């Protein structure tokens, strides 16, 4: 089952574009590898550990930790 990525928009447009690019790289790597985030970082050069699973979705850790 491929991961689905959903996240709140970043406040900064440039940040958002960078994050979208990272998400695409992480998605491609996650769909082809089953070896976890550490290996992904080496493969795609993106710290996919910043994207963590939440109820079947991957979202930035910072967004998850913010109080609701």
Steps between C-alpha positions, in 0.01 A plus 500: 500500500668823389520784750269795447653838577286777641621799696404850601632770267831653603479869591786580262449437126863406441490261797184346360656439158806341660283280720285394206816400316622301800162329531514392137850359550397322818189359338696360206757344729246366752303335224809320371679426829385330817816568698393796709580867534873471573564323172273745320707793617807346342316412179318823421706743708186615679434460870181300470499453878350850514193343341335267746197273463182633660183301446627368169633836384848649512527850639784720624594423861481868590137515395414193705663630818324838494220522757156494343 
